[in-house]
Amino acid sequence: MPVASAFDRVAWIYDFVMDGILGHYEKTARIVWAALGAPVQPLLLDMGGGTGGVSAHLIRRGARVVLLELAPSLLRRCPPGVVPLLGDGCRLPLADASVDGALVVLTLHHMADPDRALEERARVVRPGGVVVVIEKAPPAAGDVRGRVVHWAEQLLFGPLRCVPPAQLQARLEAVGFAPKHLFRFGYVIRARRLPVAAGHRGPVGVTQGGEEGDRARRAA
Ligand SMILES: C[S@@+](CC[C@H](N)C(=O)[O-])C[C@H]1O[C@@H](n2cnc3c(N)ncnc32)[C@H](O)[C@@H]1O
């Protein structure tokens, strides 16, 4: 089943599980806001933002938020104040360098083409802007609970493409960001777009090396 239909099917219970049971929204918004550096009234893109629970808490902190989502039934539940956009994170209907920052919360591993989504994010975040990625690490071999949850999630939502943090950091560097791995829980990566990013867009998956890479990293 395509991922959008799978999430549409659980829209009625989504907030209850994510917030009522897991207490996800406020807790996650706090982490995202701190990782963004508590900016003043930023314009943010919430990519794959679901029902907008995290976005709502960012708006309370002064952000303006455009939420892009593939599943219409989730998007319809977005709270007032969030600008809802139906679409695919691999083809963002936004201009180059048009947002101050972007968040991608528990979404990348559901995307059919996470590399393309990274390139799109690199395109729309302005130089100096920040991307915050909160992701699920691939379950370790001995992590039985993690493997069962992973298997159940695949049954519900289709194939998951979990990327280890080091690999995601290398991909972010390749599209012109200076990433920092912040936590070990699942993982959170904060990546500032480098000033030279326009001329710094190597192919995804290849870390920028040599003198140019060193200069860019020093400038971050
Ligand atoms: C686990 S949910 C997380 C939602 C939200 N970020 C949150 O923290 O509550 C994953 C979301 O990614 C969305 N998604 C998956 N692939 C997508 C794509 N290609 N473009 C946009 N959204 C996508 C799904 O529809 C779903 O809402």
The ligand as an SDF file (V2000), in Angstrom:
LIG
                    3D

 27 29  0  0  0  0  0  0  0  0999 V2000
    5.6320    9.0350   11.3900 C   0  0  0  0  0  0  0  0  0  0  0  0
    4.8490   10.3030   10.4790 S   0  0  0  0  0  0  0  0  0  0  0  0
    5.5750   11.7460   11.2570 C   0  0  0  0  0  0  0  0  0  0  0  0
    4.6730   12.9460   11.1120 C   0  0  0  0  0  0  0  0  0  0  0  0
    5.1160   14.1810   11.8570 C   0  0  0  0  0  0  0  0  0  0  0  0
    6.4000   14.6440   11.3880 N   0  0  0  0  0  0  0  0  0  0  0  0
    5.1200   13.9580   13.3370 C   0  0  0  0  0  0  0  0  0  0  0  0
    6.2070   14.0260   13.9480 O   0  0  0  0  0  0  0  0  0  0  0  0
    4.0400   13.7220   13.9050 O   0  0  0  0  0  0  0  0  0  0  0  0
    5.6120   10.2870    8.8700 C   0  0  0  0  0  0  0  0  0  0  0  0
    4.9460   11.2620    7.9160 C   0  0  0  0  0  0  0  0  0  0  0  0
    5.6910   11.3460    6.7040 O   0  0  0  0  0  0  0  0  0  0  0  0
    4.7590   11.5570    5.6500 C   0  0  0  0  0  0  0  0  0  0  0  0
    5.4420   11.2650    4.3710 N   0  0  0  0  0  0  0  0  0  0  0  0
    5.9500   10.0820    3.9380 C   0  0  0  0  0  0  0  0  0  0  0  0
    6.4990   10.2290    2.7050 N   0  0  0  0  0  0  0  0  0  0  0  0
    6.3530   11.5360    2.3730 C   0  0  0  0  0  0  0  0  0  0  0  0
    6.7220   12.3120    1.2320 C   0  0  0  0  0  0  0  0  0  0  0  0
    7.3550   11.7570    0.1780 N   0  0  0  0  0  0  0  0  0  0  0  0
    6.4260   13.6250    1.2200 N   0  0  0  0  0  0  0  0  0  0  0  0
    5.7870   14.2070    2.2810 C   0  0  0  0  0  0  0  0  0  0  0  0
    5.4110   13.5230    3.3840 N   0  0  0  0  0  0  0  0  0  0  0  0
    5.6930   12.2080    3.4410 C   0  0  0  0  0  0  0  0  0  0  0  0
    3.6410   10.5930    6.0100 C   0  0  0  0  0  0  0  0  0  0  0  0
    2.4490   10.8530    5.3030 O   0  0  0  0  0  0  0  0  0  0  0  0
    3.5330   10.8450    7.5230 C   0  0  0  0  0  0  0  0  0  0  0  0
    2.6700   11.8970    7.8340 O   0  0  0  0  0  0  0  0  0  0  0  0
  1  2  1  0
  2  3  1  0
  2 10  1  0
  3  4  1  0
  4  5  1  0
  5  6  1  0
  5  7  1  0
  7  8  2  0
  7  9  1  0
 10 11  1  0
 11 12  1  0
 11 26  1  0
 12 13  1  0
 13 14  1  0
 13 24  1  0
 14 15  1  0
 14 23  1  0
 15 16  2  0
 16 17  1  0
 17 18  1  0
 17 23  2  0
 18 19  1  0
 18 20  2  0
 20 21  1  0
 21 22  2  0
 22 23  1  0
 24 25  1  0
 24 26  1  0
 26 27  1  0
M  CHG  2   2   1   9  -1
M  END
$$$$
